[in-house]
Each structure stands twice: as C-alpha cells, then as structure tokens.
Amino acid sequence: QVQLVESGGGLVRAGGSLRLSCAASGSIFRINTMGWYRRAPGNQRELVAFITSSGSTNYADSVKGRFTIFRDNAQNTMYLQMNSLIPEDTAVYYCNADLMASVRRVYWGQGTEVTVSS
C-alpha cells in the first residue's frame, strides 16, 4: 500500500522558515512528478510548486524566490524549504506524487498545517 506522509508544519513568525517533507512508502516502482499544494482557509487548493523526476521545477508566482522544492530520489522523499514566510502562506500543505506502483496514479498526503503569525 502506497502512502505519502507530510511532516514539518507548525507555527512560525513572519520572516521565519520551515522545511516540509513528504515521504513516499510502499511498493513503488517509480515516482514521476511530485508537487506541493496548499489550501488556505476559505480558499481553493492551489499549486505551490512541482518537481519532475529529472529535477525540473516550477513555482507559483507567490512563492518564487522564497520557496525551494527538491527531492531525494533514493529516499523517495520530497522537500519544500520555505523562507521569508508571510501570513498569506498560512494554509494546510499537501504533497502529491504521480507514481507507478501496481498501477500508475496520483497519490496525496494527509496534509500538514503551516501557520505564519504577523
């Protein structure tokens, strides 16, 4: 059974940093693109960043220059380094992964909450 588990969320002051992790486990043959999404209270879920299996990245305009997405393919783990956090970054952050296990599909983690105080 494939699982994605996020960790690293918490409460931080504006200007601070957090690093989120997303670990994939189970009988995984290959992980393709992985991504981070977030949903702020009252808002729809939005893409934060994604990274392909070869390491190409893409970021939402709102986080460019502040967030960095990277992955450790050997550990089936993806990270999101978040610097210069602002209150507008407050949200539940979810990771997802397009991966091949018994079948190819997209899996989601349960989410980790990030709160940025002003």
CNS distance restraints for C-alpha pairs under 8 A (distance, minus, plus):
assign (resid   1 and name CA) (resid  25 and name CA) 7.93 0.50 0.50
assign (resid   1 and name CA) (resid  26 and name CA) 5.28 0.50 0.50
assign (resid   1 and name CA) (resid  27 and name CA) 6.66 0.50 0.50
assign (resid   2 and name CA) (resid  24 and name CA) 7.04 0.50 0.50
assign (resid   2 and name CA) (resid  25 and name CA) 5.58 0.50 0.50
assign (resid   2 and name CA) (resid  26 and name CA) 4.40 0.50 0.50
assign (resid   2 and name CA) (resid  27 and name CA) 6.48 0.50 0.50
assign (resid   2 and name CA) (resid  28 and name CA) 7.11 0.50 0.50
assign (resid   2 and name CA) (resid 101 and name CA) 7.52 0.50 0.50
assign (resid   2 and name CA) (resid 107 and name CA) 7.94 0.50 0.50
assign (resid   3 and name CA) (resid  23 and name CA) 7.96 0.50 0.50
assign (resid   3 and name CA) (resid  24 and name CA) 5.63 0.50 0.50
assign (resid   3 and name CA) (resid  25 and name CA) 5.33 0.50 0.50
assign (resid   3 and name CA) (resid  26 and name CA) 6.47 0.50 0.50
assign (resid   3 and name CA) (resid 107 and name CA) 7.53 0.50 0.50
assign (resid   3 and name CA) (resid 108 and name CA) 7.91 0.50 0.50
assign (resid   3 and name CA) (resid 109 and name CA) 7.12 0.50 0.50
assign (resid   4 and name CA) (resid  22 and name CA) 6.28 0.50 0.50
assign (resid   4 and name CA) (resid  23 and name CA) 5.53 0.50 0.50
assign (resid   4 and name CA) (resid  24 and name CA) 4.53 0.50 0.50
assign (resid   4 and name CA) (resid  25 and name CA) 6.60 0.50 0.50
assign (resid   4 and name CA) (resid  95 and name CA) 7.41 0.50 0.50
assign (resid   4 and name CA) (resid  96 and name CA) 7.42 0.50 0.50
assign (resid   4 and name CA) (resid 107 and name CA) 7.09 0.50 0.50
assign (resid   4 and name CA) (resid 108 and name CA) 6.21 0.50 0.50
assign (resid   4 and name CA) (resid 109 and name CA) 4.60 0.50 0.50
assign (resid   4 and name CA) (resid 110 and name CA) 7.57 0.50 0.50
assign (resid   5 and name CA) (resid  21 and name CA) 7.92 0.50 0.50
assign (resid   5 and name CA) (resid  22 and name CA) 5.39 0.50 0.50
assign (resid   5 and name CA) (resid  23 and name CA) 5.28 0.50 0.50
assign (resid   5 and name CA) (resid  24 and name CA) 6.59 0.50 0.50
assign (resid   5 and name CA) (resid 109 and name CA) 5.35 0.50 0.50
assign (resid   5 and name CA) (resid 110 and name CA) 6.72 0.50 0.50
assign (resid   5 and name CA) (resid 111 and name CA) 7.86 0.50 0.50
assign (resid   6 and name CA) (resid  20 and name CA) 6.92 0.50 0.50
assign (resid   6 and name CA) (resid  21 and name CA) 5.41 0.50 0.50
assign (resid   6 and name CA) (resid  22 and name CA) 4.34 0.50 0.50
assign (resid   6 and name CA) (resid  23 and name CA) 6.53 0.50 0.50
assign (resid   6 and name CA) (resid  94 and name CA) 7.25 0.50 0.50
assign (resid   6 and name CA) (resid  95 and name CA) 6.93 0.50 0.50
assign (resid   6 and name CA) (resid 109 and name CA) 6.26 0.50 0.50
assign (resid   6 and name CA) (resid 110 and name CA) 7.02 0.50 0.50
assign (resid   6 and name CA) (resid 111 and name CA) 6.12 0.50 0.50
assign (resid   6 and name CA) (resid 112 and name CA) 6.01 0.50 0.50
assign (resid   7 and name CA) (resid  20 and name CA) 5.71 0.50 0.50
assign (resid   7 and name CA) (resid  21 and name CA) 5.23 0.50 0.50
assign (resid   7 and name CA) (resid  22 and name CA) 6.58 0.50 0.50
assign (resid   7 and name CA) (resid 112 and name CA) 6.12 0.50 0.50
assign (resid   8 and name CA) (resid  18 and name CA) 6.94 0.50 0.50
assign (resid   8 and name CA) (resid  19 and name CA) 5.83 0.50 0.50
assign (resid   8 and name CA) (resid  20 and name CA) 4.48 0.50 0.50
assign (resid   8 and name CA) (resid  21 and name CA) 6.15 0.50 0.50
assign (resid   8 and name CA) (resid 112 and name CA) 7.22 0.50 0.50
assign (resid   9 and name CA) (resid  18 and name CA) 7.09 0.50 0.50
assign (resid   9 and name CA) (resid  19 and name CA) 7.57 0.50 0.50
assign (resid   9 and name CA) (resid  20 and name CA) 6.25 0.50 0.50
assign (resid   9 and name CA) (resid 112 and name CA) 5.31 0.50 0.50
assign (resid   9 and name CA) (resid 113 and name CA) 5.19 0.50 0.50
assign (resid   9 and name CA) (resid 114 and name CA) 4.92 0.50 0.50
assign (resid   9 and name CA) (resid 115 and name CA) 7.96 0.50 0.50
assign (resid  10 and name CA) (resid  18 and name CA) 7.94 0.50 0.50
assign (resid  10 and name CA) (resid 112 and name CA) 7.98 0.50 0.50
assign (resid  10 and name CA) (resid 113 and name CA) 6.16 0.50 0.50
assign (resid  10 and name CA) (resid 114 and name CA) 4.99 0.50 0.50
assign (resid  10 and name CA) (resid 115 and name CA) 6.12 0.50 0.50
assign (resid  11 and name CA) (resid 114 and name CA) 6.10 0.50 0.50
assign (resid  11 and name CA) (resid 115 and name CA) 4.72 0.50 0.50
assign (resid  11 and name CA) (resid 116 and name CA) 5.93 0.50 0.50
assign (resid  11 and name CA) (resid 117 and name CA) 7.36 0.50 0.50
assign (resid  12 and name CA) (resid  16 and name CA) 6.08 0.50 0.50
assign (resid  12 and name CA) (resid  17 and name CA) 7.25 0.50 0.50
assign (resid  12 and name CA) (resid  18 and name CA) 7.72 0.50 0.50
assign (resid  12 and name CA) (resid 114 and name CA) 7.86 0.50 0.50
assign (resid  12 and name CA) (resid 115 and name CA) 6.31 0.50 0.50
assign (resid  12 and name CA) (resid 116 and name CA) 5.02 0.50 0.50
assign (resid  12 and name CA) (resid 117 and name CA) 6.27 0.50 0.50
assign (resid  13 and name CA) (resid  85 and name CA) 7.61 0.50 0.50
assign (resid  13 and name CA) (resid  86 and name CA) 7.97 0.50 0.50
assign (resid  13 and name CA) (resid 116 and name CA) 5.33 0.50 0.50
assign (resid  13 and name CA) (resid 117 and name CA) 4.75 0.50 0.50
assign (resid  13 and name CA) (resid 118 and name CA) 6.15 0.50 0.50
assign (resid  14 and name CA) (resid  84 and name CA) 6.93 0.50 0.50
assign (resid  14 and name CA) (resid  85 and name CA) 5.28 0.50 0.50
assign (resid  14 and name CA) (resid  86 and name CA) 4.88 0.50 0.50
assign (resid  14 and name CA) (resid  87 and name CA) 6.33 0.50 0.50
assign (resid  14 and name CA) (resid 116 and name CA) 5.70 0.50 0.50
assign (resid  14 and name CA) (resid 117 and name CA) 5.67 0.50 0.50
assign (resid  14 and name CA) (resid 118 and name CA) 5.31 0.50 0.50
assign (resid  15 and name CA) (resid  83 and name CA) 7.07 0.50 0.50
assign (resid  15 and name CA) (resid  84 and name CA) 4.23 0.50 0.50
assign (resid  15 and name CA) (resid  85 and name CA) 4.93 0.50 0.50
assign (resid  15 and name CA) (resid  86 and name CA) 6.36 0.50 0.50
assign (resid  16 and name CA) (resid  83 and name CA) 6.17 0.50 0.50
assign (resid  16 and name CA) (resid  84 and name CA) 5.51 0.50 0.50
assign (resid  16 and name CA) (resid  85 and name CA) 5.52 0.50 0.50
assign (resid  17 and name CA) (resid  81 and name CA) 7.48 0.50 0.50
assign (resid  17 and name CA) (resid  82 and name CA) 5.38 0.50 0.50
assign (resid  17 and name CA) (resid  83 and name CA) 4.41 0.50 0.50
assign (resid  17 and name CA) (resid  84 and name CA) 6.24 0.50 0.50
assign (resid  17 and name CA) (resid  85 and name CA) 6.18 0.50 0.50
assign (resid  18 and name CA) (resid  81 and name CA) 6.20 0.50 0.50
assign (resid  18 and name CA) (resid  82 and name CA) 5.23 0.50 0.50
assign (resid  18 and name CA) (resid  83 and name CA) 6.74 0.50 0.50
assign (resid  19 and name CA) (resid  79 and name CA) 6.79 0.50 0.50
assign (resid  19 and name CA) (resid  80 and name CA) 5.56 0.50 0.50
assign (resid  19 and name CA) (resid  81 and name CA) 4.43 0.50 0.50
assign (resid  19 and name CA) (resid  82 and name CA) 5.89 0.50 0.50
assign (resid  20 and name CA) (resid  79 and name CA) 5.46 0.50 0.50
assign (resid  20 and name CA) (resid  80 and name CA) 5.01 0.50 0.50
assign (resid  20 and name CA) (resid  81 and name CA) 6.47 0.50 0.50
assign (resid  20 and name CA) (resid  82 and name CA) 7.88 0.50 0.50
assign (resid  21 and name CA) (resid  77 and name CA) 6.89 0.50 0.50
assign (resid  21 and name CA) (resid  78 and name CA) 5.78 0.50 0.50
assign (resid  21 and name CA) (resid  79 and name CA) 4.50 0.50 0.50
assign (resid  21 and name CA) (resid  80 and name CA) 6.55 0.50 0.50
assign (resid  22 and name CA) (resid  77 and name CA) 5.47 0.50 0.50
assign (resid  22 and name CA) (resid  78 and name CA) 5.07 0.50 0.50
assign (resid  22 and name CA) (resid  79 and name CA) 6.20 0.50 0.50
assign (resid  22 and name CA) (resid  95 and name CA) 6.36 0.50 0.50
assign (resid  22 and name CA) (resid 109 and name CA) 7.75 0.50 0.50
assign (resid  23 and name CA) (resid  75 and name CA) 7.75 0.50 0.50
assign (resid  23 and name CA) (resid  76 and name CA) 6.07 0.50 0.50
assign (resid  23 and name CA) (resid  77 and name CA) 4.40 0.50 0.50
assign (resid  23 and name CA) (resid  78 and name CA) 6.55 0.50 0.50
assign (resid  24 and name CA) (resid  76 and name CA) 5.46 0.50 0.50
assign (resid  24 and name CA) (resid  77 and name CA) 6.11 0.50 0.50
assign (resid  25 and name CA) (resid  76 and name CA) 7.37 0.50 0.50
assign (resid  27 and name CA) (resid 101 and name CA) 5.91 0.50 0.50
assign (resid  27 and name CA) (resid 102 and name CA) 7.74 0.50 0.50
assign (resid  28 and name CA) (resid  99 and name CA) 7.27 0.50 0.50
assign (resid  28 and name CA) (resid 100 and name CA) 6.13 0.50 0.50
assign (resid  28 and name CA) (resid 101 and name CA) 4.56 0.50 0.50
assign (resid  28 and name CA) (resid 102 and name CA) 7.88 0.50 0.50
assign (resid  29 and name CA) (resid  99 and name CA) 7.63 0.50 0.50
assign (resid  29 and name CA) (resid 100 and name CA) 5.44 0.50 0.50
assign (resid  29 and name CA) (resid 101 and name CA) 5.31 0.50 0.50
assign (resid  30 and name CA) (resid  99 and name CA) 5.69 0.50 0.50
assign (resid  30 and name CA) (resid 100 and name CA) 5.11 0.50 0.50
assign (resid  30 and name CA) (resid 101 and name CA) 7.12 0.50 0.50
assign (resid  31 and name CA) (resid  53 and name CA) 6.85 0.50 0.50
assign (resid  31 and name CA) (resid  76 and name CA) 7.61 0.50 0.50
assign (resid  31 and name CA) (resid  97 and name CA) 6.80 0.50 0.50
assign (resid  31 and name CA) (resid  98 and name CA) 6.15 0.50 0.50
assign (resid  31 and name CA) (resid  99 and name CA) 4.22 0.50 0.50
assign (resid  31 and name CA) (resid 100 and name CA) 6.27 0.50 0.50
assign (resid  32 and name CA) (resid  52 and name CA) 6.08 0.50 0.50
assign (resid  32 and name CA) (resid  53 and name CA) 4.99 0.50 0.50
assign (resid  32 and name CA) (resid  97 and name CA) 6.95 0.50 0.50
assign (resid  32 and name CA) (resid  98 and name CA) 5.31 0.50 0.50
assign (resid  32 and name CA) (resid  99 and name CA) 5.46 0.50 0.50
assign (resid  32 and name CA) (resid 100 and name CA) 7.90 0.50 0.50
assign (resid  33 and name CA) (resid  50 and name CA) 6.89 0.50 0.50
assign (resid  33 and name CA) (resid  51 and name CA) 5.65 0.50 0.50
assign (resid  33 and name CA) (resid  52 and name CA) 4.18 0.50 0.50
assign (resid  33 and name CA) (resid  53 and name CA) 5.65 0.50 0.50
assign (resid  33 and name CA) (resid  97 and name CA) 5.96 0.50 0.50
assign (resid  33 and name CA) (resid  98 and name CA) 5.47 0.50 0.50
assign (resid  33 and name CA) (resid  99 and name CA) 7.62 0.50 0.50
assign (resid  34 and name CA) (resid  50 and name CA) 5.63 0.50 0.50
assign (resid  34 and name CA) (resid  51 and name CA) 5.47 0.50 0.50
assign (resid  34 and name CA) (resid  52 and name CA) 6.38 0.50 0.50
assign (resid  34 and name CA) (resid  53 and name CA) 7.83 0.50 0.50
assign (resid  34 and name CA) (resid  78 and name CA) 7.39 0.50 0.50
assign (resid  34 and name CA) (resid  95 and name CA) 7.25 0.50 0.50
assign (resid  34 and name CA) (resid  96 and name CA) 5.63 0.50 0.50
assign (resid  34 and name CA) (resid  97 and name CA) 4.29 0.50 0.50
assign (resid  34 and name CA) (resid  98 and name CA) 6.30 0.50 0.50
assign (resid  35 and name CA) (resid  47 and name CA) 7.64 0.50 0.50
assign (resid  35 and name CA) (resid  48 and name CA) 7.55 0.50 0.50
assign (resid  35 and name CA) (resid  49 and name CA) 5.70 0.50 0.50
assign (resid  35 and name CA) (resid  50 and name CA) 3.95 0.50 0.50
assign (resid  35 and name CA) (resid  51 and name CA) 6.19 0.50 0.50
assign (resid  35 and name CA) (resid  95 and name CA) 5.57 0.50 0.50
assign (resid  35 and name CA) (resid  96 and name CA) 5.28 0.50 0.50
assign (resid  35 and name CA) (resid  97 and name CA) 6.40 0.50 0.50
assign (resid  36 and name CA) (resid  47 and name CA) 6.34 0.50 0.50
assign (resid  36 and name CA) (resid  48 and name CA) 5.42 0.50 0.50
assign (resid  36 and name CA) (resid  49 and name CA) 5.40 0.50 0.50
assign (resid  36 and name CA) (resid  50 and name CA) 6.19 0.50 0.50
assign (resid  36 and name CA) (resid  80 and name CA) 7.69 0.50 0.50
assign (resid  36 and name CA) (resid  93 and name CA) 6.76 0.50 0.50
assign (resid  36 and name CA) (resid  94 and name CA) 5.66 0.50 0.50
assign (resid  36 and name CA) (resid  95 and name CA) 4.49 0.50 0.50
assign (resid  36 and name CA) (resid  96 and name CA) 6.45 0.50 0.50
assign (resid  37 and name CA) (resid  45 and name CA) 6.54 0.50 0.50
assign (resid  37 and name CA) (resid  46 and name CA) 5.45 0.50 0.50
assign (resid  37 and name CA) (resid  47 and name CA) 4.40 0.50 0.50
assign (resid  37 and name CA) (resid  48 and name CA) 5.02 0.50 0.50
assign (resid  37 and name CA) (resid  49 and name CA) 7.10 0.50 0.50
assign (resid  37 and name CA) (resid  93 and name CA) 5.66 0.50 0.50
assign (resid  37 and name CA) (resid  94 and name CA) 5.09 0.50 0.50
assign (resid  37 and name CA) (resid  95 and name CA) 6.16 0.50 0.50
assign (resid  37 and name CA) (resid  96 and name CA) 7.84 0.50 0.50
assign (resid  38 and name CA) (resid  45 and name CA) 5.41 0.50 0.50
assign (resid  38 and name CA) (resid  46 and name CA) 5.48 0.50 0.50
assign (resid  38 and name CA) (resid  47 and name CA) 6.57 0.50 0.50
assign (resid  38 and name CA) (resid  48 and name CA) 6.65 0.50 0.50
assign (resid  38 and name CA) (resid  91 and name CA) 5.85 0.50 0.50
assign (resid  38 and name CA) (resid  92 and name CA) 5.42 0.50 0.50
assign (resid  38 and name CA) (resid  93 and name CA) 4.26 0.50 0.50
assign (resid  38 and name CA) (resid  94 and name CA) 5.84 0.50 0.50
assign (resid  39 and name CA) (resid  43 and name CA) 6.11 0.50 0.50
assign (resid  39 and name CA) (resid  44 and name CA) 5.78 0.50 0.50
assign (resid  39 and name CA) (resid  45 and name CA) 4.27 0.50 0.50
assign (resid  39 and name CA) (resid  46 and name CA) 6.33 0.50 0.50
assign (resid  39 and name CA) (resid  91 and name CA) 5.23 0.50 0.50
assign (resid  39 and name CA) (resid  92 and name CA) 5.38 0.50 0.50
assign (resid  39 and name CA) (resid  93 and name CA) 6.65 0.50 0.50
assign (resid  40 and name CA) (resid  44 and name CA) 7.20 0.50 0.50
assign (resid  40 and name CA) (resid  45 and name CA) 7.34 0.50 0.50
assign (resid  40 and name CA) (resid  89 and name CA) 7.83 0.50 0.50
assign (resid  40 and name CA) (resid  90 and name CA) 6.23 0.50 0.50
assign (resid  40 and name CA) (resid  91 and name CA) 4.09 0.50 0.50
assign (resid  40 and name CA) (resid  92 and name CA) 6.40 0.50 0.50
assign (resid  41 and name CA) (resid  91 and name CA) 6.74 0.50 0.50
assign (resid  47 and name CA) (resid  60 and name CA) 6.66 0.50 0.50
assign (resid  48 and name CA) (resid  59 and name CA) 5.92 0.50 0.50
assign (resid  48 and name CA) (resid  60 and name CA) 5.22 0.50 0.50
assign (resid  48 and name CA) (resid  63 and name CA) 7.13 0.50 0.50
assign (resid  49 and name CA) (resid  57 and name CA) 7.12 0.50 0.50
assign (resid  49 and name CA) (resid  58 and name CA) 5.45 0.50 0.50
assign (resid  49 and name CA) (resid  59 and name CA) 4.30 0.50 0.50
assign (resid  49 and name CA) (resid  60 and name CA) 6.10 0.50 0.50
assign (resid  49 and name CA) (resid  69 and name CA) 6.75 0.50 0.50
assign (resid  50 and name CA) (resid  57 and name CA) 5.65 0.50 0.50
assign (resid  50 and name CA) (resid  58 and name CA) 5.48 0.50 0.50
assign (resid  50 and name CA) (resid  59 and name CA) 6.78 0.50 0.50
assign (resid  50 and name CA) (resid  69 and name CA) 7.09 0.50 0.50
assign (resid  51 and name CA) (resid  55 and name CA) 5.72 0.50 0.50
assign (resid  51 and name CA) (resid  56 and name CA) 5.45 0.50 0.50
assign (resid  51 and name CA) (resid  57 and name CA) 4.43 0.50 0.50
assign (resid  51 and name CA) (resid  58 and name CA) 6.65 0.50 0.50
assign (resid  51 and name CA) (resid  69 and name CA) 6.88 0.50 0.50
assign (resid  51 and name CA) (resid  70 and name CA) 6.98 0.50 0.50
assign (resid  51 and name CA) (resid  71 and name CA) 7.82 0.50 0.50
assign (resid  52 and name CA) (resid  56 and name CA) 5.26 0.50 0.50
assign (resid  52 and name CA) (resid  57 and name CA) 6.59 0.50 0.50
assign (resid  53 and name CA) (resid  73 and name CA) 7.91 0.50 0.50
assign (resid  55 and name CA) (resid  70 and name CA) 7.43 0.50 0.50
assign (resid  55 and name CA) (resid  71 and name CA) 7.75 0.50 0.50
assign (resid  57 and name CA) (resid  69 and name CA) 7.24 0.50 0.50
assign (resid  59 and name CA) (resid  63 and name CA) 6.63 0.50 0.50
assign (resid  59 and name CA) (resid  64 and name CA) 5.88 0.50 0.50
assign (resid  60 and name CA) (resid  64 and name CA) 6.37 0.50 0.50
assign (resid  63 and name CA) (resid  67 and name CA) 5.59 0.50 0.50
assign (resid  66 and name CA) (resid  82 and name CA) 6.17 0.50 0.50
assign (resid  66 and name CA) (resid  83 and name CA) 5.14 0.50 0.50
assign (resid  66 and name CA) (resid  84 and name CA) 6.02 0.50 0.50
assign (resid  66 and name CA) (resid  85 and name CA) 7.64 0.50 0.50
assign (resid  67 and name CA) (resid  80 and name CA) 6.68 0.50 0.50
assign (resid  67 and name CA) (resid  81 and name CA) 5.48 0.50 0.50
assign (resid  67 and name CA) (resid  82 and name CA) 4.48 0.50 0.50
assign (resid  67 and name CA) (resid  83 and name CA) 5.98 0.50 0.50
assign (resid  68 and name CA) (resid  80 and name CA) 5.64 0.50 0.50
assign (resid  68 and name CA) (resid  81 and name CA) 5.03 0.50 0.50
assign (resid  68 and name CA) (resid  82 and name CA) 6.61 0.50 0.50
assign (resid  69 and name CA) (resid  78 and name CA) 7.39 0.50 0.50
assign (resid  69 and name CA) (resid  79 and name CA) 5.70 0.50 0.50
assign (resid  69 and name CA) (resid  80 and name CA) 4.57 0.50 0.50
assign (resid  69 and name CA) (resid  81 and name CA) 6.37 0.50 0.50
assign (resid  70 and name CA) (resid  78 and name CA) 5.86 0.50 0.50
assign (resid  70 and name CA) (resid  79 and name CA) 5.35 0.50 0.50
assign (resid  70 and name CA) (resid  80 and name CA) 6.61 0.50 0.50
assign (resid  71 and name CA) (resid  76 and name CA) 7.57 0.50 0.50
assign (resid  71 and name CA) (resid  77 and name CA) 5.69 0.50 0.50
assign (resid  71 and name CA) (resid  78 and name CA) 4.08 0.50 0.50
assign (resid  71 and name CA) (resid  79 and name CA) 5.84 0.50 0.50
assign (resid  72 and name CA) (resid  76 and name CA) 6.01 0.50 0.50
assign (resid  72 and name CA) (resid  77 and name CA) 5.30 0.50 0.50
assign (resid  72 and name CA) (resid  78 and name CA) 6.22 0.50 0.50
assign (resid  73 and name CA) (resid  77 and name CA) 6.47 0.50 0.50
assign (resid  85 and name CA) (resid  89 and name CA) 6.47 0.50 0.50
assign (resid  85 and name CA) (resid 116 and name CA) 6.76 0.50 0.50
assign (resid  86 and name CA) (resid  90 and name CA) 7.70 0.50 0.50
assign (resid  86 and name CA) (resid 116 and name CA) 6.12 0.50 0.50
assign (resid  86 and name CA) (resid 117 and name CA) 7.70 0.50 0.50
assign (resid  86 and name CA) (resid 118 and name CA) 7.42 0.50 0.50
assign (resid  87 and name CA) (resid 115 and name CA) 7.32 0.50 0.50
assign (resid  87 and name CA) (resid 116 and name CA) 4.69 0.50 0.50
assign (resid  87 and name CA) (resid 117 and name CA) 5.73 0.50 0.50
assign (resid  87 and name CA) (resid 118 and name CA) 6.06 0.50 0.50
assign (resid  88 and name CA) (resid 116 and name CA) 7.60 0.50 0.50
assign (resid  89 and name CA) (resid 114 and name CA) 7.53 0.50 0.50
assign (resid  89 and name CA) (resid 115 and name CA) 7.44 0.50 0.50
assign (resid  89 and name CA) (resid 116 and name CA) 6.67 0.50 0.50
assign (resid  90 and name CA) (resid 113 and name CA) 7.82 0.50 0.50
assign (resid  90 and name CA) (resid 114 and name CA) 5.37 0.50 0.50
assign (resid  90 and name CA) (resid 115 and name CA) 4.56 0.50 0.50
assign (resid  90 and name CA) (resid 116 and name CA) 5.42 0.50 0.50
assign (resid  91 and name CA) (resid 113 and name CA) 6.04 0.50 0.50
assign (resid  91 and name CA) (resid 114 and name CA) 5.50 0.50 0.50
assign (resid  91 and name CA) (resid 115 and name CA) 6.61 0.50 0.50
assign (resid  92 and name CA) (resid 111 and name CA) 5.89 0.50 0.50
assign (resid  92 and name CA) (resid 112 and name CA) 5.45 0.50 0.50
assign (resid  92 and name CA) (resid 113 and name CA) 4.26 0.50 0.50
assign (resid  92 and name CA) (resid 114 and name CA) 5.99 0.50 0.50
assign (resid  93 and name CA) (resid 111 and name CA) 5.26 0.50 0.50
assign (resid  93 and name CA) (resid 112 and name CA) 5.27 0.50 0.50
assign (resid  93 and name CA) (resid 113 and name CA) 6.09 0.50 0.50
assign (resid  93 and name CA) (resid 114 and name CA) 7.07 0.50 0.50
assign (resid  94 and name CA) (resid 108 and name CA) 6.98 0.50 0.50
assign (resid  94 and name CA) (resid 109 and name CA) 5.82 0.50 0.50
assign (resid  94 and name CA) (resid 110 and name CA) 6.63 0.50 0.50
assign (resid  94 and name CA) (resid 111 and name CA) 4.40 0.50 0.50
assign (resid  94 and name CA) (resid 112 and name CA) 6.59 0.50 0.50
assign (resid  95 and name CA) (resid 108 and name CA) 5.88 0.50 0.50
assign (resid  95 and name CA) (resid 109 and name CA) 5.45 0.50 0.50
assign (resid  95 and name CA) (resid 111 and name CA) 7.11 0.50 0.50
assign (resid  96 and name CA) (resid 106 and name CA) 6.68 0.50 0.50
assign (resid  96 and name CA) (resid 107 and name CA) 5.44 0.50 0.50
assign (resid  96 and name CA) (resid 108 and name CA) 4.41 0.50 0.50
assign (resid  96 and name CA) (resid 109 and name CA) 6.28 0.50 0.50
assign (resid  97 and name CA) (resid 106 and name CA) 5.43 0.50 0.50
assign (resid  97 and name CA) (resid 107 and name CA) 5.37 0.50 0.50
assign (resid  97 and name CA) (resid 108 and name CA) 6.73 0.50 0.50
assign (resid  98 and name CA) (resid 104 and name CA) 7.18 0.50 0.50
assign (resid  98 and name CA) (resid 105 and name CA) 5.73 0.50 0.50
assign (resid  98 and name CA) (resid 106 and name CA) 4.33 0.50 0.50
assign (resid  98 and name CA) (resid 107 and name CA) 6.54 0.50 0.50
assign (resid  99 and name CA) (resid 104 and name CA) 5.60 0.50 0.50
assign (resid  99 and name CA) (resid 105 and name CA) 5.88 0.50 0.50
assign (resid  99 and name CA) (resid 106 and name CA) 6.26 0.50 0.50
assign (resid  99 and name CA) (resid 107 and name CA) 7.51 0.50 0.50
assign (resid 100 and name CA) (resid 104 and name CA) 4.18 0.50 0.50
assign (resid 100 and name CA) (resid 105 and name CA) 6.64 0.50 0.50
